[in-house]
Each structure stands twice: as C-alpha cells, then as structure tokens.
Amino acid sequence: MKNHYEHDLKTTLSTFFEGLESRMNSAKKSNTSNLHVFFNGLSPVIRIARQAQRKVDRLAATQFSLFDFFNEQEENLSRIFGEMLKPTGTHGQGDKFLYLFLDEVKKVLDIEVREGFPSTDLYDSRIDLEHQTYNRRKIDIVIRVPETRGDKWIGIENKPWAGEQTNQLRDYLDHLQKQAGSYAWLVYLSGDGSLPKTLPDNPEDKKCCCTLPFRCAKFESPSLESWLVRCISACEAERVRWFLTDLLNYIQKHFIISDPIGEENDDD
C-alpha cells in the first residue's frame, strides 16, 4: 500500500510540474510575442520623433552647446564665474549677478557670522582670479567689497572635480583674515555636494567657511544651479541670457544632485 501511495504521489507531482512547465513556456511565447508587437509599434513613433527633432533643430539647434567643446578644467569654470560676478563685466548687468550670488551664499553661512556680510553697495567690488596668498597659494576667486572701515573679503574655492590640497582651506581663510579681520569669509563650491576636509580647527573660524553645492535635491535650496536660474530670470540682455541657459544646462548635465546643506541656517 505504501508503494502504491508513493507511486500516486510521484505521478501527481510529475503531472503538476509537466503542466507548470507547459504553462511557463506558453506564457514565455505569449510575452515574447507581445514584446515584439510593442517594439515593432514603437519603431515608427521613434522614427517620427527623430524626424520632428531634426526639424526643430534646424531652427533652434536644441542639442548644440558651446560647453560641449569645453575643456573640463576648474580654471575655465572659475573664469566664467569670475566674469559673471564682476560688476563691470562684459555681461552689462552691473552688480546684479554678484548680489544674487552673495544672497545664495548668505543662506548657507552660519547665522552667527552673517552680520556684516555684504549685500548692498556692490558695484565698486573688485573680483580677482587666482589671488595669490602670502604663502604663494592661489585662491580661485576673491571678492573685495569696499567699505569705509576697510574692505570685506570673500574667497571662493571652486572644486567641480578635484580634491583638496593639504591644509588648503585653512590657509586660505588665514590669508583672508589677515587682510580683512572679522570681515572675511570663504565659500567652497562643491561639484558633488560633499563638505570640505581641510577646514580650520578653530570652531569660530569654521563658521566663516560655508559650502555651496553645484546642484541640490531641493531646487529652492541654495546652490550654484539656483543662482544661475535666478541670474537668467534677472538678466535683461538676451545674448547673455542664452549663454547663462547654456551654462545651466551644462551644470545640470555634468554634476550630480546633492542633499541640501545648512538648512538649519535658512531662517535669518
């Protein structure tokens, strides 16, 4: 009787798995057939879309960007940012771009060091590229805002790709403070949103350093991307607006989105 039971069980299992295999093969053939139908139907749509894109590009060149021919070096981006920040720059927009940039920076600064941070009377500001420090290091961009009590200095270290050098930010802030005392700040432009590793050891000095990411997960949060969007909106020169739009597209294409930085400092 036991052998008879085992025989019936084996027969039942065999029938079950044979039926299962048959159904799986049938489903596979059906799905394969459905996929063929789907992709065959998609081909004409793709072809039409490409034809439409070619027609649009003949008039608008939507795929063309000057920055596709851009040599990806930190210095090139710094030169562009420096020209935009210059109130007497060829963009013709006065101190508008500088004001918007400093407004983005102020949002990520520690609230304790925001007092005195420049936000008005910016037209006479001086923008220096590759500013040499007392120990012969070079800060990518330095903004000097004139004041009757002495200039306010803001250093910008642009790090789209490269890492930091030994004691880099510590030395930079030390140099800026030697020039402007308590009216010195350092901005770290971070390509991947990561925080700098060479900040000063002194907690009070650390507060004078802030990080501005190239892009941010929350679009309204401070970032280089947000600054460019605001510049495009404020720009009155169409030629410059097209350039800024191209630059924005380049930033969005080549740099990752990072988490917001310093949200706790936003309620000034």
Phi, psi and omega in degrees: 000321178299315179298322180295319180296315180297323179294317179296321180295316179297319180296317180296314180295319179299314179298319181298311184289328176295317178295320179296316179298319179297316180294323179295318178297320179295318180294322180297315179296320181295315180294320177300317179296317180295321179295319177300316180297317181299309184288327175296323178286334181284330183306311179297325180296315178298317180298317179294319180297319179293321177297318179295320179297320179297321179294318178296318183292335177298330181259324187247345180048054186295337181269350185277134175213132176303329185285349173292339179259012187280131175281113188288083176232143181306320184297324181294316177295320180297322178297319179295312179299318180298318179294321178295322183284341184286119180300332179262019183293165183292350179292338175075012184259013178063222183267014184300311182292323178296316179301315182294324179293312180296330176294321176295317181297317183301329182292334180257357176288148173301135185301334182287342182244015179283333181298127181091351179294129188293139177213351179225169179052055186261352190298328181273010180296148179250135180246119179248134174261142180050053180292126184275131180274174181297335179256026172067022170271167183234121175275131186306309180220138173233128176257127178242113182259116184290138176222153180297330180272001183126151183294148171261134186246132176232115177268145178234120174255114184267115182234073178290324184227315189286158175273182182271156173266169183303126177055026189300303183291326178300315179293321181296312181295322178301317179295314181298320180291330176293333180273322190232004178062233182282353178260053179226135180221157180229129181249129179254110177274113188254117181296325181251006178083000181284152180279152180291157183251353185245037179292158177298154178285327182294122182302324180292323178291323179302325181296337180276359178249136178221159181247129175243112182286156175296317180223157182221145182299321175268114188300328182280351180285154182301134178191167175296321178300314179299319178300314181296320178299318180291324177295318179299317180295324184273342186290133181261349181262118184299320181300316179291324180298320178295320178297314180296323178295319177297318179296318178299315179298321178297314179299316182292331182279326190252353183234142185281158176275133181244167177288154179301145180246132172067034180300330182294346182262008188280346185264072182283000000 
